[in-house]
Amino acid sequence: MKKKVMKIHPADNVLVALTDLAANETVEYNGDGYTLTTRVPAKHKFVMHDMKPGDEIFMYGVLVGRAEIEIPKGSRITTSNVRHAASGFEVAERKTEWHIPDISKFKNRTFNGFHRADGKVGTANYWLVIPLVFCENRNVEVLREALVNELGYGRNQNKKLEVSKLVHLYKEGKNIDEILNADVASNIDEEKKQRIFPNVDGVKFLSHEGGCGGTRDDAQALCGLLAGYITHSNVAGATVLSLGCQNAQIGILQEEIKKRDKNFSKPLYILEQQQIGRGSDMISKAIKQTFAGLIEANKIERRPAPLDKLTIGLECGGSDGFSGISANPAIGYTSDLLVALGGTVILSEFPELCGVEQNLSDRCVDKETAVRFGTLMRTYNDRAKAVGSGFDMNPSPGNIKDGLITDAIKSAGAAKKGGTSPVTDVLDYPEMVTKPGLNLLCTPGNDVESTTAEVGSGANIVLFTTGLGTPTGNPVAPVIKLSSNTILFNKMNDIIDINTGTIIEGEETVEQVGERILDYVIKVASGEIEVSSVRHKQNDFIPWKRGVSL
């Protein structure tokens, strides 16, 4: 018989509904009965005993809220009767021992990737076109129109092929019924046949609204982020367009590239409009240089590489009450597997680590790293409070509707993505990952800003969990979507790649799903599977201005 409720941690004083529960229904847990005073939808929680105002609510073994009013036993917790609360944290003793998972199934596995001169290995092979300032976005669009279709990288190339087939049938004189019933479905192999450069996965255009008009720190951060993409293992080279007078100067970009790769040797073409003059001349030169760069990029082919060359970003968006029970712990186990294999993972979204800071601080490999984590967390939260938007305001309407009623509840579940391994480094945006193991990266909780940052720091694949359905992708790194529940997977399987709802249904364990995910990652990294976000060309790219963004 399927379980109706679960208790996540022995110290918790709430139970999670695994299915919709009716008012006055009695459910049992560990021999005790709970008669529900209200309807409790799946994913929501109810208290295990009477609560008085100020009483503490615990989930995942940590403080996640306080009762605002009296809450009778068996009552659902909501934003009306519970407010956000989280424990404080300090630098304490190191707790870096962890249970290393069994990696025997993966120890001798490899993936087929693109080897770079700096020793990194990419899971894809892209050419970038980047404006240093928003003034160049128009020229970037001109380049997009000139290049993508002619080179076989059209935004909707598959659909265009289908339309082409329909046009052919129409010209042959087929009637409407024959056209409606015709098999015109296309596939990625047909699209690839149209490519001039088969070893290049695409030309990506990183348009943005920055580079000038903001603070000098914003310009520096933008150049650092763009340098992260130019030096990224999934990138073969880049064409950069500069106006000339903006804050984000060419020299700053070049300095940031050297920070990340002192022996940088990829093809890099930088064009400055105020030096060249006519826009048409600049575009013509950019097209020629980009085409020459693509010829070089096409010479690179996939070759076997060890799994320790993988760097996985851990992300969640559109989370629900099941995310912290199924999808997030599952990729947390995948994270532990990869760390045990010598690989690298990145956990970001600092507003969604509120309430679990002590655990993460204790897991830092040394006190210096723990101090940096605490400083970044406190500084970020203080900036948010200064403009009336602290971490407690992080949950979205969708989160709340599906059971994540306080930031601490959301955070406790979100942190499960990081598994249990020690924290080897703490990075501030947009620093690059340099150490294998679990890295913490300071970013907002905003899905696209955070994913953009993780890839800029070196993630060559992103695992993205969702309970509500979020289409976020990235221009250069495959973003693998994982649903927290089977209903979502069945409803939106055009954008979801993996279902972890089998954990909720008791069909698989977290460990089994975590291994299944890593096997899938290896196939994606080898180019054997094209994930939904890549297939749909979901090229989301939003740099983070260091103002407050949750």
Phi, psi and omega in degrees: 000133182293138179292142179265331182221163174211153174249124188286318185223145181305331182277355184289151175239021172228155175246148180260131176281123178270349177212167179296130180243136184273154174299140181074358175288144177253126178241153181247145173215121180053040176086352178260144179259144179228113177268120188282128180279339181221166172294138177235103180294156174308142179089342181270173185234153174227154186281148183270348176206168181301139179242140174255160178306131181095346179296147185273141176254129180242135171220149182057019179081008181232160177292126181234354180178174175227145178293132177273327181223179175293133179235109181293151175309135179086007180264144178289138174273138184220177176291347180275334183242358179225140174243158180298140172207146179213151179285153173285176179211158179210167177282115183240202180288151180290137175229073188257003176286140180212160180275104181289125183289162177288117183251014185301328180291340188242353190304322183255011180283152175226170170231156179266109184231180181262112184279131181252163183296333182274005178095350178283161179230125181270154174264357178206176184218098185242156168252139181252144167239120191231129169273138175280344181210151183301338178300338182265003182299324179298316180295326176297318179295323176298317178296320179301312181297325183283329191259314196297315183288319181295329181268357177089021180246032182306147183303321181233052186301320180299315181294325177295323177295322178295316178298320179301320179293320179296319177300318179298316179296320180297317180293334177282353178090017179292145179277176186298317180299319180295322180291317181296328183264002182287146176272101181243011182303137179251172177215172186295330179297321178295321179296317182297330178297336180279348185286136175286325182242089187297337180271359177254122185285344178162167171252123185247142187242113188264063178296148180203175183249022183249195177103338180200161177084349178255201178279162177296327178296322178298318180295318179296316180296319178298315179297323177295317178297313181297323176296324177298323178285320180296321181271002184296147183294339180270005184243131181270333181176179186208152170246124184245130178252127180236141172283311176132325187256003187283167178295320181281084185282156178303319181299322178295316178301316181296323177295319180292325177296317180295325177301325186267333180205093185294339178251035184308128185225006178292154173300127180219117181247119181245123182239131181247117189296321183289344173270319182287319179105247185302135180299323180296325178293319179296315181297316180300316179294319180296320179297313181297315182292320177297318179298318178297319178296322179294326176299317178291317181298327182290347180283345182274132180236159179292138175221156181300145178214149178290158183292344178288357175273358177275137172234114187253127172275139181248117190222151171221151180200142186060048184286155176229184183293348177263345185305317182281358180252328184244284189298314183293313175298328180295313178285340172296320177291321174301319177301313179298320178300313182293320177299318179296335178272359179096008181273189187230140174228153182235122174250126185237215177056065185301326176298341180259024171242009181292122180104343178244017182299322184298315179300314181290322177298316180296331181279351178296141187294336177211166185294327179300317179294319179297319179297318180296319178300312180298320180296315180296318180297313183293318180298316180298313181296321179295320177297320180295315180297326183297335178250021175073030183215068181289176181303333182296346180265011185291317184303136179275166176305323178294320176301311184296316181301328183254028166104356179260084192270345174228158179297325181293323176296314179299317182293318182299323177284322181295322182295342179298340178299333184276004178062215186233359186288163178296152175274112184275337180200154175237126186242144171262145179301135358252047183298156182264142176293132178233349183242135175293163182103195182276120178249137174258127183241124181288111176216169171289173173276348177306125188306308187286317178300317182290315178298317177304317182290317180300317179292320177299334178273354173128356180297123178260001169208146177237132171261119188237111181268147178209143177252347184244342181103103181229126186273009186310136174224195181211149182295327188240343182245132175300129177253109183273122182265133180234126179272145179277345184215153185289327179301314178297316181301315180292328183281324186232044184287001173281340178242354180256135183262323186226137176258125174251008178297345177299337177290316179298322183278357178078014181276331180221157174270165176303318182295319179296317179292321178300320177291321178298322179295315181297321177299319178295318179302317181299319180291321177295315180299332181272358181081011181279333179236133173259118184284164186301318183296328177285316181300322180273002181052051179275081189264062183284131182211108178227108174295150180267120167280140189285018167287186185279123173219127181260000000 
